[in-house]
Amino acid sequence: MKRTATAIWQGSIKEGKGTLSTQSTTLNKTQYSFNSRFENGTGTNPEELIAAAHAGCFTMKLSGVLTAAGLTPETLETNCAVTLDNGAVTSSELVLKAKVPGISQEAFKTAAEDAKANCPISKLLNTKITLEYSLA
């Protein structure tokens, strides 16, 4: 499986602007700029997209781990915060709220740590990854 995306940039770094498009067209000429990356401008930015990818990947991996253990999660909600500091992504912080009927705290911790270590985006990132979770 191979997925693609295209970035187009026009102009200088501060005054220029760009668009991002994905193969699925979920992103279709989505705006990004210096302001959307480093200030509070309209549009997305690479770090926000990495956070979305990591949250989605981790959550799906955890669902798979739980399903393989014979459990069906009612809800898994993951928030991810990616930090950009001095030109490097320095951390990805996962915060999970979960409702999984019939699972013990210890079994859930094991499953969540497995997903954190083994989702493809976690494996891709070369940064500190933290995980906080609450099980309802």
PyMOL commands that place a pseudoatom at each C-alpha (Angstrom):
pseudoatom trace, name=CA, resn=MET, resi=1, chain=A, elem=C, hetatm=0, pos=[0.000, 0.000, 0.000]
pseudoatom trace, name=CA, resn=LYS, resi=2, chain=A, elem=C, hetatm=0, pos=[1.259, 3.467, -0.872]
pseudoatom trace, name=CA, resn=ARG, resi=3, chain=A, elem=C, hetatm=0, pos=[-0.486, 6.766, -0.148]
pseudoatom trace, name=CA, resn=THR, resi=4, chain=A, elem=C, hetatm=0, pos=[0.381, 10.118, -1.688]
pseudoatom trace, name=CA, resn=ALA, resi=5, chain=A, elem=C, hetatm=0, pos=[0.030, 13.811, -0.945]
pseudoatom trace, name=CA, resn=THR, resi=6, chain=A, elem=C, hetatm=0, pos=[1.137, 16.923, -2.808]
pseudoatom trace, name=CA, resn=ALA, resi=7, chain=A, elem=C, hetatm=0, pos=[2.351, 20.260, -1.457]
pseudoatom trace, name=CA, resn=ILE, resi=8, chain=A, elem=C, hetatm=0, pos=[2.513, 23.373, -3.629]
pseudoatom trace, name=CA, resn=TRP, resi=9, chain=A, elem=C, hetatm=0, pos=[4.221, 26.520, -2.302]
pseudoatom trace, name=CA, resn=GLN, resi=10, chain=A, elem=C, hetatm=0, pos=[4.322, 29.944, -3.928]
pseudoatom trace, name=CA, resn=GLY, resi=11, chain=A, elem=C, hetatm=0, pos=[6.440, 32.860, -2.719]
pseudoatom trace, name=CA, resn=SER, resi=12, chain=A, elem=C, hetatm=0, pos=[8.800, 33.577, 0.145]
pseudoatom trace, name=CA, resn=ILE, resi=13, chain=A, elem=C, hetatm=0, pos=[8.641, 31.763, 3.477]
pseudoatom trace, name=CA, resn=LYS, resi=14, chain=A, elem=C, hetatm=0, pos=[6.823, 34.545, 5.389]
pseudoatom trace, name=CA, resn=GLU, resi=15, chain=A, elem=C, hetatm=0, pos=[4.673, 36.111, 2.677]
pseudoatom trace, name=CA, resn=GLY, resi=16, chain=A, elem=C, hetatm=0, pos=[4.110, 33.009, 0.570]
pseudoatom trace, name=CA, resn=LYS, resi=17, chain=A, elem=C, hetatm=0, pos=[1.345, 30.484, 0.769]
pseudoatom trace, name=CA, resn=GLY, resi=18, chain=A, elem=C, hetatm=0, pos=[0.781, 26.879, -0.076]
pseudoatom trace, name=CA, resn=THR, resi=19, chain=A, elem=C, hetatm=0, pos=[-1.780, 24.158, -0.519]
pseudoatom trace, name=CA, resn=LEU, resi=20, chain=A, elem=C, hetatm=0, pos=[-1.852, 20.507, 0.454]
pseudoatom trace, name=CA, resn=SER, resi=21, chain=A, elem=C, hetatm=0, pos=[-3.825, 17.814, -1.349]
pseudoatom trace, name=CA, resn=THR, resi=22, chain=A, elem=C, hetatm=0, pos=[-4.143, 14.115, -0.609]
pseudoatom trace, name=CA, resn=GLN, resi=23, chain=A, elem=C, hetatm=0, pos=[-4.783, 11.146, -2.847]
pseudoatom trace, name=CA, resn=SER, resi=24, chain=A, elem=C, hetatm=0, pos=[-8.187, 10.615, -1.211]
pseudoatom trace, name=CA, resn=THR, resi=25, chain=A, elem=C, hetatm=0, pos=[-9.000, 14.325, -1.731]
pseudoatom trace, name=CA, resn=THR, resi=26, chain=A, elem=C, hetatm=0, pos=[-9.884, 14.650, 1.949]
pseudoatom trace, name=CA, resn=LEU, resi=27, chain=A, elem=C, hetatm=0, pos=[-7.394, 17.472, 1.791]
pseudoatom trace, name=CA, resn=ASN, resi=28, chain=A, elem=C, hetatm=0, pos=[-7.978, 19.255, -1.502]
pseudoatom trace, name=CA, resn=LYS, resi=29, chain=A, elem=C, hetatm=0, pos=[-5.921, 22.405, -1.976]
pseudoatom trace, name=CA, resn=THR, resi=30, chain=A, elem=C, hetatm=0, pos=[-6.023, 22.942, 1.801]
pseudoatom trace, name=CA, resn=GLN, resi=31, chain=A, elem=C, hetatm=0, pos=[-4.304, 26.191, 2.709]
pseudoatom trace, name=CA, resn=TYR, resi=32, chain=A, elem=C, hetatm=0, pos=[-1.139, 26.406, 4.778]
pseudoatom trace, name=CA, resn=SER, resi=33, chain=A, elem=C, hetatm=0, pos=[1.244, 29.277, 5.400]
pseudoatom trace, name=CA, resn=PHE, resi=34, chain=A, elem=C, hetatm=0, pos=[3.866, 30.703, 7.733]
pseudoatom trace, name=CA, resn=ASN, resi=35, chain=A, elem=C, hetatm=0, pos=[1.033, 32.231, 9.785]
pseudoatom trace, name=CA, resn=SER, resi=36, chain=A, elem=C, hetatm=0, pos=[-0.893, 28.944, 10.079]
pseudoatom trace, name=CA, resn=ARG, resi=37, chain=A, elem=C, hetatm=0, pos=[2.286, 27.185, 11.153]
pseudoatom trace, name=CA, resn=PHE, resi=38, chain=A, elem=C, hetatm=0, pos=[3.951, 29.638, 13.510]
pseudoatom trace, name=CA, resn=GLU, resi=39, chain=A, elem=C, hetatm=0, pos=[1.138, 31.978, 14.519]
pseudoatom trace, name=CA, resn=ASN, resi=40, chain=A, elem=C, hetatm=0, pos=[-2.658, 31.667, 14.477]
pseudoatom trace, name=CA, resn=GLY, resi=41, chain=A, elem=C, hetatm=0, pos=[-3.394, 32.060, 10.788]
pseudoatom trace, name=CA, resn=THR, resi=42, chain=A, elem=C, hetatm=0, pos=[-6.087, 30.260, 8.828]
pseudoatom trace, name=CA, resn=GLY, resi=43, chain=A, elem=C, hetatm=0, pos=[-5.165, 26.855, 7.452]
pseudoatom trace, name=CA, resn=THR, resi=44, chain=A, elem=C, hetatm=0, pos=[-3.337, 23.776, 8.592]
pseudoatom trace, name=CA, resn=ASN, resi=45, chain=A, elem=C, hetatm=0, pos=[0.340, 22.978, 9.129]
pseudoatom trace, name=CA, resn=PRO, resi=46, chain=A, elem=C, hetatm=0, pos=[2.610, 19.920, 9.067]
pseudoatom trace, name=CA, resn=GLU, resi=47, chain=A, elem=C, hetatm=0, pos=[2.654, 19.492, 12.856]
pseudoatom trace, name=CA, resn=GLU, resi=48, chain=A, elem=C, hetatm=0, pos=[-1.148, 19.539, 13.085]
pseudoatom trace, name=CA, resn=LEU, resi=49, chain=A, elem=C, hetatm=0, pos=[-1.296, 16.888, 10.363]
pseudoatom trace, name=CA, resn=ILE, resi=50, chain=A, elem=C, hetatm=0, pos=[1.279, 14.760, 12.208]
pseudoatom trace, name=CA, resn=ALA, resi=51, chain=A, elem=C, hetatm=0, pos=[-0.804, 15.071, 15.386]
pseudoatom trace, name=CA, resn=ALA, resi=52, chain=A, elem=C, hetatm=0, pos=[-3.921, 13.948, 13.506]
pseudoatom trace, name=CA, resn=ALA, resi=53, chain=A, elem=C, hetatm=0, pos=[-2.046, 11.052, 11.916]
pseudoatom trace, name=CA, resn=HIS, resi=54, chain=A, elem=C, hetatm=0, pos=[-0.597, 9.913, 15.246]
pseudoatom trace, name=CA, resn=ALA, resi=55, chain=A, elem=C, hetatm=0, pos=[-3.931, 10.163, 17.086]
pseudoatom trace, name=CA, resn=GLY, resi=56, chain=A, elem=C, hetatm=0, pos=[-5.717, 8.235, 14.331]
pseudoatom trace, name=CA, resn=CYS, resi=57, chain=A, elem=C, hetatm=0, pos=[-3.045, 5.579, 13.941]
pseudoatom trace, name=CA, resn=PHE, resi=58, chain=A, elem=C, hetatm=0, pos=[-2.647, 4.951, 17.679]
pseudoatom trace, name=CA, resn=THR, resi=59, chain=A, elem=C, hetatm=0, pos=[-6.422, 4.748, 18.210]
pseudoatom trace, name=CA, resn=MET, resi=60, chain=A, elem=C, hetatm=0, pos=[-6.917, 2.267, 15.364]
pseudoatom trace, name=CA, resn=LYS, resi=61, chain=A, elem=C, hetatm=0, pos=[-3.974, 0.151, 16.573]
pseudoatom trace, name=CA, resn=LEU, resi=62, chain=A, elem=C, hetatm=0, pos=[-5.426, 0.072, 20.084]
pseudoatom trace, name=CA, resn=SER, resi=63, chain=A, elem=C, hetatm=0, pos=[-8.795, -1.016, 18.697]
pseudoatom trace, name=CA, resn=GLY, resi=64, chain=A, elem=C, hetatm=0, pos=[-7.022, -3.816, 16.854]
pseudoatom trace, name=CA, resn=VAL, resi=65, chain=A, elem=C, hetatm=0, pos=[-5.125, -4.937, 19.964]
pseudoatom trace, name=CA, resn=LEU, resi=66, chain=A, elem=C, hetatm=0, pos=[-8.344, -4.958, 22.000]
pseudoatom trace, name=CA, resn=THR, resi=67, chain=A, elem=C, hetatm=0, pos=[-10.284, -6.780, 19.266]
pseudoatom trace, name=CA, resn=ALA, resi=68, chain=A, elem=C, hetatm=0, pos=[-7.569, -9.454, 19.082]
pseudoatom trace, name=CA, resn=ALA, resi=69, chain=A, elem=C, hetatm=0, pos=[-8.016, -9.928, 22.844]
pseudoatom trace, name=CA, resn=GLY, resi=70, chain=A, elem=C, hetatm=0, pos=[-11.752, -10.521, 22.336]
pseudoatom trace, name=CA, resn=LEU, resi=71, chain=A, elem=C, hetatm=0, pos=[-12.825, -7.092, 23.574]
pseudoatom trace, name=CA, resn=THR, resi=72, chain=A, elem=C, hetatm=0, pos=[-14.861, -4.441, 21.766]
pseudoatom trace, name=CA, resn=PRO, resi=73, chain=A, elem=C, hetatm=0, pos=[-14.167, -0.853, 22.751]
pseudoatom trace, name=CA, resn=GLU, resi=74, chain=A, elem=C, hetatm=0, pos=[-17.245, 1.300, 23.168]
pseudoatom trace, name=CA, resn=THR, resi=75, chain=A, elem=C, hetatm=0, pos=[-15.243, 4.511, 22.657]
pseudoatom trace, name=CA, resn=LEU, resi=76, chain=A, elem=C, hetatm=0, pos=[-11.594, 5.407, 22.228]
pseudoatom trace, name=CA, resn=GLU, resi=77, chain=A, elem=C, hetatm=0, pos=[-10.889, 9.145, 22.059]
pseudoatom trace, name=CA, resn=THR, resi=78, chain=A, elem=C, hetatm=0, pos=[-7.289, 10.261, 21.602]
pseudoatom trace, name=CA, resn=ASN, resi=79, chain=A, elem=C, hetatm=0, pos=[-5.971, 13.798, 21.619]
pseudoatom trace, name=CA, resn=CYS, resi=80, chain=A, elem=C, hetatm=0, pos=[-2.443, 14.270, 20.318]
pseudoatom trace, name=CA, resn=ALA, resi=81, chain=A, elem=C, hetatm=0, pos=[-0.259, 17.343, 20.816]
pseudoatom trace, name=CA, resn=VAL, resi=82, chain=A, elem=C, hetatm=0, pos=[2.895, 17.585, 18.695]
pseudoatom trace, name=CA, resn=THR, resi=83, chain=A, elem=C, hetatm=0, pos=[5.498, 20.114, 19.853]
pseudoatom trace, name=CA, resn=LEU, resi=84, chain=A, elem=C, hetatm=0, pos=[7.769, 21.938, 17.421]
pseudoatom trace, name=CA, resn=ASP, resi=85, chain=A, elem=C, hetatm=0, pos=[10.738, 23.536, 19.187]
pseudoatom trace, name=CA, resn=ASN, resi=86, chain=A, elem=C, hetatm=0, pos=[13.788, 25.126, 17.543]
pseudoatom trace, name=CA, resn=GLY, resi=87, chain=A, elem=C, hetatm=0, pos=[13.058, 23.528, 14.184]
pseudoatom trace, name=CA, resn=ALA, resi=88, chain=A, elem=C, hetatm=0, pos=[12.475, 19.987, 15.466]
pseudoatom trace, name=CA, resn=VAL, resi=89, chain=A, elem=C, hetatm=0, pos=[9.467, 17.968, 16.548]
pseudoatom trace, name=CA, resn=THR, resi=90, chain=A, elem=C, hetatm=0, pos=[10.424, 17.305, 20.170]
pseudoatom trace, name=CA, resn=SER, resi=91, chain=A, elem=C, hetatm=0, pos=[7.423, 15.355, 21.420]
pseudoatom trace, name=CA, resn=SER, resi=92, chain=A, elem=C, hetatm=0, pos=[4.119, 13.736, 20.622]
pseudoatom trace, name=CA, resn=GLU, resi=93, chain=A, elem=C, hetatm=0, pos=[1.788, 13.571, 23.600]
pseudoatom trace, name=CA, resn=LEU, resi=94, chain=A, elem=C, hetatm=0, pos=[-1.132, 11.137, 23.418]
pseudoatom trace, name=CA, resn=VAL, resi=95, chain=A, elem=C, hetatm=0, pos=[-4.044, 11.577, 25.844]
pseudoatom trace, name=CA, resn=LEU, resi=96, chain=A, elem=C, hetatm=0, pos=[-6.611, 8.797, 25.668]
pseudoatom trace, name=CA, resn=LYS, resi=97, chain=A, elem=C, hetatm=0, pos=[-10.105, 8.532, 27.130]
pseudoatom trace, name=CA, resn=ALA, resi=98, chain=A, elem=C, hetatm=0, pos=[-11.513, 5.042, 26.761]
pseudoatom trace, name=CA, resn=LYS, resi=99, chain=A, elem=C, hetatm=0, pos=[-14.580, 3.013, 27.567]
pseudoatom trace, name=CA, resn=VAL, resi=100, chain=A, elem=C, hetatm=0, pos=[-13.942, -0.697, 27.136]
pseudoatom trace, name=CA, resn=PRO, resi=101, chain=A, elem=C, hetatm=0, pos=[-16.436, -3.003, 28.855]
pseudoatom trace, name=CA, resn=GLY, resi=102, chain=A, elem=C, hetatm=0, pos=[-14.948, -5.998, 30.667]
pseudoatom trace, name=CA, resn=ILE, resi=103, chain=A, elem=C, hetatm=0, pos=[-11.275, -4.953, 30.760]
pseudoatom trace, name=CA, resn=SER, resi=104, chain=A, elem=C, hetatm=0, pos=[-9.078, -4.589, 33.831]
pseudoatom trace, name=CA, resn=GLN, resi=105, chain=A, elem=C, hetatm=0, pos=[-6.848, -1.563, 34.382]
pseudoatom trace, name=CA, resn=GLU, resi=106, chain=A, elem=C, hetatm=0, pos=[-3.737, -3.733, 33.977]
pseudoatom trace, name=CA, resn=ALA, resi=107, chain=A, elem=C, hetatm=0, pos=[-4.913, -5.351, 30.734]
pseudoatom trace, name=CA, resn=PHE, resi=108, chain=A, elem=C, hetatm=0, pos=[-5.859, -1.927, 29.386]
pseudoatom trace, name=CA, resn=LYS, resi=109, chain=A, elem=C, hetatm=0, pos=[-2.468, -0.470, 30.278]
pseudoatom trace, name=CA, resn=THR, resi=110, chain=A, elem=C, hetatm=0, pos=[-0.740, -3.350, 28.484]
pseudoatom trace, name=CA, resn=ALA, resi=111, chain=A, elem=C, hetatm=0, pos=[-2.905, -2.894, 25.370]
pseudoatom trace, name=CA, resn=ALA, resi=112, chain=A, elem=C, hetatm=0, pos=[-2.419, 0.887, 25.319]
pseudoatom trace, name=CA, resn=GLU, resi=113, chain=A, elem=C, hetatm=0, pos=[1.366, 0.607, 25.687]
pseudoatom trace, name=CA, resn=ASP, resi=114, chain=A, elem=C, hetatm=0, pos=[1.418, -1.996, 22.895]
pseudoatom trace, name=CA, resn=ALA, resi=115, chain=A, elem=C, hetatm=0, pos=[-0.480, 0.372, 20.597]
pseudoatom trace, name=CA, resn=LYS, resi=116, chain=A, elem=C, hetatm=0, pos=[1.790, 3.281, 21.533]
pseudoatom trace, name=CA, resn=ALA, resi=117, chain=A, elem=C, hetatm=0, pos=[4.916, 1.300, 20.682]
pseudoatom trace, name=CA, resn=ASN, resi=118, chain=A, elem=C, hetatm=0, pos=[3.613, -0.448, 17.580]
pseudoatom trace, name=CA, resn=CYS, resi=119, chain=A, elem=C, hetatm=0, pos=[1.360, 1.856, 15.600]
pseudoatom trace, name=CA, resn=PRO, resi=120, chain=A, elem=C, hetatm=0, pos=[3.124, 2.711, 12.322]
pseudoatom trace, name=CA, resn=ILE, resi=121, chain=A, elem=C, hetatm=0, pos=[3.216, 6.455, 13.039]
pseudoatom trace, name=CA, resn=SER, resi=122, chain=A, elem=C, hetatm=0, pos=[4.843, 5.870, 16.452]
pseudoatom trace, name=CA, resn=LYS, resi=123, chain=A, elem=C, hetatm=0, pos=[7.451, 3.780, 14.677]
pseudoatom trace, name=CA, resn=LEU, resi=124, chain=A, elem=C, hetatm=0, pos=[7.978, 6.570, 12.140]
pseudoatom trace, name=CA, resn=LEU, resi=125, chain=A, elem=C, hetatm=0, pos=[8.448, 9.384, 14.631]
pseudoatom trace, name=CA, resn=ASN, resi=126, chain=A, elem=C, hetatm=0, pos=[11.920, 10.010, 15.994]
pseudoatom trace, name=CA, resn=THR, resi=127, chain=A, elem=C, hetatm=0, pos=[10.796, 11.873, 19.112]
pseudoatom trace, name=CA, resn=LYS, resi=128, chain=A, elem=C, hetatm=0, pos=[9.641, 11.423, 22.687]
pseudoatom trace, name=CA, resn=ILE, resi=129, chain=A, elem=C, hetatm=0, pos=[6.161, 9.860, 22.789]
pseudoatom trace, name=CA, resn=THR, resi=130, chain=A, elem=C, hetatm=0, pos=[4.136, 10.030, 25.990]
pseudoatom trace, name=CA, resn=LEU, resi=131, chain=A, elem=C, hetatm=0, pos=[0.787, 8.447, 26.840]
pseudoatom trace, name=CA, resn=GLU, resi=132, chain=A, elem=C, hetatm=0, pos=[-1.756, 9.385, 29.478]
pseudoatom trace, name=CA, resn=TYR, resi=133, chain=A, elem=C, hetatm=0, pos=[-5.026, 7.515, 29.685]
pseudoatom trace, name=CA, resn=SER, resi=134, chain=A, elem=C, hetatm=0, pos=[-8.238, 7.208, 31.615]
pseudoatom trace, name=CA, resn=LEU, resi=135, chain=A, elem=C, hetatm=0, pos=[-10.505, 4.201, 31.500]
pseudoatom trace, name=CA, resn=ALA, resi=136, chain=A, elem=C, hetatm=0, pos=[-14.188, 4.750, 32.278]
for i in range(1, 136): cmd.bond("trace and resi %d" % i, "trace and resi %d" % (i + 1))
show_as sticks, trace
zoom trace
